[in-house]
Amino acid sequence: MIELRSVGKVYGKKEHLFTALNDITFSIESGTSVAIVGKSGSGKSTLMHVMSGLDRISSGEITIDDQNIAQLKQHELDRFRAEKIGFIFQAFFVQANETCEQNVSVPLEIRDIKKAERKARVTRALERVGLGDKAQQKAKNLSGGQKQRLAVARAIVGEPRIIFADEPTGNLDTQTGEQIEDLLFALNKDSGATLIIVTHDNELAARCDRQITIRDGKIVEDSLTREGATV
Amino acid sequence: MKYIDSVTRAGRSLKNAKARTILTALAIAVGAFTLTLALAAGTGARQYADRLIQSNIDPQSVIVAKDKALFGEGGGPNGGMKEYSTNTTQFGGRDFKTLTDTDLQHITDTPGVASVSPMYLVNAQYFAFEGIKTKYTADVSAYDPSVRAETAAGTIPELGTQIGDTDIIVPQSFIEKLGKQPADMIGKTVTLHLQKALTQPSQSEIEAAFATGGTQAVQDLLKVESKDVTFTIVAVSAKSSTSFSASSALFIAQSAAKDLSDYITKGTDQYHKYITASVKVKSDATPSVIKDDLQKRDLVARTARDVQDVLFTIVTIIQSIVIVFGLLALIASVFGIINTQYISVLERTREIGLMKALGMRGRHVRRLFQLEAAWIGMLGGLIGSLLALIVGVAINPWLSGIMSIGENRILVFELLPTIGLIALLVIIAMVAGWFPARKAAKLDPIEALRTE
């Protein structure tokens, strides 16, 4: 359960003040898939950053699984991200010179997980995204779609409660993009992890349970696309 | 993040940037190379000095003199015009204050002193080798049994034993000058021509002589008295690597030197005046204590320990100079590390941003980059030390050759100081890596991952 109450985020000081998020209140049930839609500069990325604990809010409160992340100290927030959040980015951000296994291993290393267990979980994650045979391949030898699969494996290896995907198909062709989308929604159903996709792709947004549209830092639309989903 | 995972990850990052890593490490290697050689040279020189002293100097012996200048401890200038004193003598073209019989008595009376043997200087007019017409001059000195001479030919009694009364030891350099082989000269004789110092007879002595023997008696009285003394060469002292006595003097027995010295100086100011005396300390007494006692009597003394200290001081000074150069090279390499790591941080902004986004703590990011610097430091240290070792082993025989120290090695490599040096380099590298590492740790993941 993610709850935002009167969340505000401002940048700069005094006359150069810029309001990125303005009095945002909503909540997301665990396990649902949510699309955050908006044009660039609308504040959708900022919303993702504050919800994932990458950025701090200026006002309001964000409660995730009964924990107010706005009050966490920096190292607690780092730990919160390491344990609860998975990230997928438009530009993949995989380490080209490292093998698939090493790439996926990073979140587990950060969490001090023992080597033997790391290996087992990495193998499982790579198999889940269909890269089981590429464990020892360098990431630079993968295709774009495979790189994003690798990023997905890295996002799910720590079994997070929430997966944030920032334009996950933006750098892929339609067909490959659809495969990634299928993978993400399948993972959302299987694992019960909440999936939050930031996108301006309406087709992708339409596949989510719920769409939240942002404009100028405010929610302008909040709609359910599927029956049974709750606001 | 576990420490071991950080170490592995840091090492892997360096492997992915091989050229840069090796070039930066090479800068450190220059410093490590110099320092390893400096350490090795220091160790080698100290070991050599130790061996030198142990095989040459009786630790219970003390050299005593009146003149501080003799031990390079100040004293007046030796050139130019000086006040005349009956208690000075010429040695090596310089005037020195001398020990008198009273001084010798003081030394003998000092508790703990076993024996005193003054250094007799025999100013022979000339000397000649058997079968060689040319006459030569050189210093003739009493053989000091507490300082061992190495031989090129013949035999010298063991440390502490005096040579025979008619024996003489000739330096190898003299024999070389003659164009002879040292071995061929053993058993040959050397004849010293000694001239008694001229003493002006008093008016009454001349009158008395004239009264008894007429003009002839007066001429005899005024004639310079001289005599020839013949010695047999028992040994040729080598230009040795572990000997102090590679000097340019003929050595004769203490008793012979005393006789000859007395003969020459009798009736002059120089009679029973000595530049130095060799003091043998009782085995239960401490040389340095005796030294202090003698200093209270206005005498200067030098123990075996002092000689060692002087040698070690020289070694330390030379070693320090080399170490300073090594450290300068290290300082230069520190900037190399800082520069390389800054570039590395800039290049890897995305990677750092991602790791931070995934929850890596700032201090773990910093550790990662510091460990990379540590790896570079260790690599540089290993390369430098290894090169120094290879070069050292290769040039050691050649160095020993030009320094004519025989089988002694001037570069002695020890494991522990080398490990210490590499550890030091790792620490220096980590300190240097701290600045770029801090930059990495402070990176804002949102900024770092911004793509548009």
Chai-1 contact restraints between the chains, C-beta under 6 A:
chainA,res_idxA,chainB,res_idxB,connection_type,confidence,min_distance_angstrom,max_distance_angstrom,comment,restraint_id
A,H49,B,I446,contact,1.0,0.0,6.0,A-B,restraint_1
A,L54,B,P445,contact,1.0,0.0,6.0,A-B,restraint_2
A,L54,B,I446,contact,1.0,0.0,6.0,A-B,restraint_3
A,D55,B,I446,contact,1.0,0.0,6.0,A-B,restraint_4
A,H75,B,R361,contact,1.0,0.0,6.0,A-B,restraint_5
A,D78,B,G359,contact,1.0,0.0,6.0,A-B,restraint_6
A,D78,B,R361,contact,1.0,0.0,6.0,A-B,restraint_7
A,R81,B,G359,contact,1.0,0.0,6.0,A-B,restraint_8
A,A82,B,G359,contact,1.0,0.0,6.0,A-B,restraint_9
A,F87,B,A357,contact,1.0,0.0,6.0,A-B,restraint_10
A,A91,B,T451,contact,1.0,0.0,6.0,A-B,restraint_11
A,F93,B,R350,contact,1.0,0.0,6.0,A-B,restraint_12
A,F93,B,L354,contact,1.0,0.0,6.0,A-B,restraint_13
A,N97,B,N16,contact,1.0,0.0,6.0,A-B,restraint_14
A,P107,B,L358,contact,1.0,0.0,6.0,A-B,restraint_15
A,E109,B,M1,contact,1.0,0.0,6.0,A-B,restraint_16
A,E109,B,D5,contact,1.0,0.0,6.0,A-B,restraint_17
A,I110,B,M1,contact,1.0,0.0,6.0,A-B,restraint_18
A,I110,B,L358,contact,1.0,0.0,6.0,A-B,restraint_19
A,I110,B,G359,contact,1.0,0.0,6.0,A-B,restraint_20
A,I110,B,M360,contact,1.0,0.0,6.0,A-B,restraint_21
A,D112,B,K2,contact,1.0,0.0,6.0,A-B,restraint_22
